[in-house]
Amino acid sequence: MLGKTKIGCGFKGVIYYNLQKAKDSEILFSNGLASNDMKGLIMEFETIRGENPNISKPVWHTSLSFAKEDNISNDKMAEIAQKFMEKA
């Protein structure tokens, strides 16, 4: 497994990047979010961001990449991601 983290200032770009149809991506797990579509997620994150406008870079995006031969299920990926977040 490889991990790559980026810090940024805009939610729109990272959400569009991760949920573009050409990537055939899906949300495996979320915690405390009501939306699961691009526009809803952007609105939610921007609303939360408004709670503390002094933070200049509120976006933390981490990609966890697995080798195809690992053959990991979506449930296992979600479990690994949750454990990663607990330790981050």
Backbone bond lengths (Angstrom), bond angles and torsions (degrees), N, CA, C in turn:
res aa  C-N    CA-C-N  psi(-1)  N-CA   C-N-CA  omega(-1)  CA-C   N-CA-C  phi
1 M - - - 1.440 - - 1.521 108.22 -
2 L 1.323 114.52 137.79 1.461 121.36 175.29 1.516 108.74 -117.77
3 G 1.316 116.54 140.10 1.453 121.32 176.95 1.515 110.53 -119.77
4 K 1.329 115.82 141.21 1.456 120.95 179.12 1.526 107.13 -139.29
5 T 1.337 115.95 125.56 1.458 120.74 -177.65 1.526 110.37 -117.17
6 K 1.326 115.34 138.70 1.461 122.15 174.82 1.517 108.76 -130.31
7 I 1.311 115.70 145.02 1.460 122.94 176.30 1.519 106.95 -111.37
8 G 1.332 117.13 137.35 1.456 119.55 -178.33 1.513 112.44 -148.38
9 C 1.320 114.56 -177.12 1.463 119.16 -176.01 1.519 113.31 -113.73
10 G 1.331 118.88 -10.82 1.460 119.92 -177.17 1.512 113.70 -126.04
11 F 1.322 115.68 129.88 1.461 120.90 179.80 1.524 112.41 -76.94
12 K 1.319 116.66 -32.63 1.459 120.53 -175.02 1.529 111.81 -56.62
13 G 1.313 116.90 -48.40 1.462 121.11 -177.96 1.510 113.34 -62.03
14 V 1.325 116.95 -45.35 1.461 119.85 -177.15 1.529 111.14 -70.23
15 I 1.314 117.64 -34.78 1.464 120.13 178.03 1.523 110.69 -70.61
16 Y 1.328 117.45 -44.44 1.466 119.85 176.50 1.526 110.84 -60.28
17 Y 1.326 116.43 -43.65 1.457 120.48 -179.48 1.529 111.30 -60.00
18 N 1.309 116.54 -44.75 1.461 120.49 -175.30 1.519 114.28 -77.55
19 L 1.316 118.00 -26.08 1.462 119.88 -175.59 1.524 113.96 -110.94
20 Q 1.326 117.45 15.43 1.462 118.41 178.78 1.526 110.42 -65.34
21 K 1.307 115.25 141.22 1.465 121.09 -174.78 1.519 113.00 -61.72
22 A 1.321 117.99 -32.54 1.463 121.28 -178.54 1.526 111.56 -63.31
23 K 1.327 117.54 -23.10 1.459 121.07 -179.31 1.526 112.14 -86.77
24 D 1.337 117.05 -11.36 1.460 121.36 -178.89 1.534 110.44 52.94
25 S 1.328 114.99 45.38 1.458 120.38 -177.22 1.520 111.01 -91.87
26 E 1.316 115.05 164.69 1.453 120.77 177.05 1.521 109.27 -150.82
27 I 1.319 115.85 156.63 1.453 121.57 177.02 1.527 107.05 -86.30
28 L 1.324 116.06 121.23 1.462 120.66 -177.96 1.522 111.84 -91.73
29 F 1.323 116.88 -27.16 1.457 120.73 -177.80 1.518 108.73 -160.96
30 S 1.313 117.03 141.72 1.468 121.01 170.65 1.517 107.72 -143.71
31 N 1.301 115.21 155.85 1.454 120.44 -176.37 1.523 108.82 -130.72
32 G 1.313 116.72 109.05 1.456 120.81 175.32 1.514 115.46 85.33
33 L 1.317 118.37 9.81 1.461 121.35 178.48 1.523 109.99 -104.83
34 A 1.323 115.97 140.35 1.466 120.25 -179.71 1.525 111.23 -89.86
35 S 1.329 117.59 -27.54 1.465 121.92 -174.76 1.518 111.47 -96.50
36 N 1.336 114.77 158.62 1.461 120.08 171.37 1.525 110.97 -139.28
37 D 1.342 116.17 14.50 1.465 120.11 174.85 1.529 108.31 -114.58
38 M 1.331 116.25 162.50 1.459 121.42 -173.98 1.529 113.67 -54.90
39 K 1.315 117.19 -54.29 1.460 120.29 -175.86 1.518 111.94 -62.57
40 G 1.323 117.06 -42.39 1.457 120.84 179.61 1.520 112.42 -64.57
41 L 1.331 116.29 -42.61 1.456 119.88 179.08 1.524 111.63 -64.67
42 I 1.315 116.66 -42.89 1.469 120.24 178.64 1.526 109.74 -60.00
43 M 1.325 117.59 -45.83 1.462 120.86 179.43 1.530 110.95 -61.63
44 E 1.321 117.01 -43.78 1.463 119.95 179.99 1.533 111.63 -62.47
45 F 1.328 116.28 -48.60 1.458 119.60 -179.09 1.531 111.61 -63.98
46 E 1.315 117.25 -40.38 1.471 119.99 178.97 1.532 110.84 -66.66
47 T 1.317 117.99 -35.56 1.463 121.43 176.66 1.523 110.11 -64.44
48 I 1.327 116.56 -45.39 1.461 120.94 178.53 1.526 110.01 -63.94
49 R 1.332 116.63 -40.71 1.463 121.20 178.42 1.522 110.80 -58.23
50 G 1.325 117.08 -37.26 1.459 122.00 -179.22 1.520 113.37 -62.87
51 E 1.323 117.05 -18.23 1.465 120.94 178.11 1.528 111.80 -66.18
52 N 1.342 117.00 -27.66 1.461 121.13 178.01 1.527 109.02 -141.90
53 P 1.337 117.28 83.02 1.466 120.92 -176.89 1.529 113.99 -69.37
54 N 1.332 118.54 -5.92 1.465 121.64 -179.86 1.526 113.04 -78.41
55 I 1.322 116.77 -12.66 1.464 119.78 178.62 1.523 108.33 -82.08
56 S 1.340 116.77 117.29 1.468 119.84 -175.43 1.531 113.08 -81.87
57 K 1.317 117.20 -28.04 1.468 120.51 -179.41 1.529 109.53 -131.36
58 P 1.341 116.86 83.11 1.462 120.48 -175.51 1.528 114.97 -84.73
59 V 1.329 117.46 -5.14 1.468 120.42 -174.59 1.530 110.37 -93.73
60 W 1.308 115.09 124.51 1.465 122.00 173.85 1.523 105.94 -122.29
61 H 1.320 116.19 112.36 1.462 121.43 -177.47 1.519 108.54 -118.72
62 T 1.314 116.26 119.37 1.457 120.96 177.10 1.522 109.07 -119.09
63 S 1.322 115.28 129.85 1.468 121.67 175.05 1.521 108.05 -103.77
64 L 1.305 116.26 128.85 1.455 121.51 173.21 1.524 106.83 -109.95
65 S 1.309 116.46 117.20 1.469 121.35 -176.42 1.522 110.38 -110.71
66 F 1.313 114.56 135.12 1.455 121.38 -179.58 1.527 109.16 -115.88
67 A 1.311 116.97 148.80 1.458 121.57 175.91 1.532 108.36 -71.04
68 K 1.330 116.52 145.41 1.467 120.31 179.42 1.523 112.05 -57.94
69 E 1.332 115.85 -35.25 1.463 118.69 -179.18 1.534 112.98 -71.36
70 D 1.343 117.27 -11.90 1.470 120.11 175.07 1.526 111.03 -67.32
71 N 1.332 116.83 -29.99 1.463 122.37 176.53 1.542 112.20 49.51
72 I 1.329 115.43 57.75 1.464 122.02 -176.08 1.527 109.85 -94.96
73 S 1.316 116.54 134.00 1.468 121.28 179.19 1.533 110.18 -73.24
74 N 1.328 115.73 161.54 1.456 120.62 177.17 1.528 111.47 -59.70
75 D 1.320 117.35 -39.66 1.462 120.84 178.56 1.531 111.20 -62.02
76 K 1.320 116.62 -41.45 1.467 120.81 179.28 1.527 110.18 -67.98
77 M 1.338 117.67 -39.97 1.466 120.39 176.92 1.522 111.10 -60.24
78 A 1.327 116.45 -43.75 1.460 120.84 178.98 1.528 110.66 -63.03
79 E 1.316 117.19 -40.45 1.465 121.69 178.52 1.532 110.90 -62.85
80 I 1.326 116.71 -45.12 1.468 121.92 179.62 1.531 109.76 -63.37
81 A 1.330 117.06 -43.03 1.467 121.11 179.90 1.532 111.05 -63.24
82 Q 1.329 117.12 -41.23 1.466 120.48 178.42 1.526 111.15 -63.51
83 K 1.308 117.48 -41.83 1.466 121.02 177.54 1.527 110.89 -64.88
84 F 1.326 116.91 -38.74 1.461 121.58 176.69 1.521 110.00 -60.02
85 M 1.335 116.69 -46.50 1.459 120.43 -178.56 1.528 112.08 -65.22
86 E 1.302 118.22 -33.74 1.458 121.17 178.78 1.524 111.53 -64.72
87 K 1.323 116.20 -31.84 1.457 120.80 -177.48 1.534 113.33 -93.43
88 A 1.324 116.31 -14.00 1.479 119.99 -176.73 1.508 111.65 -77.03
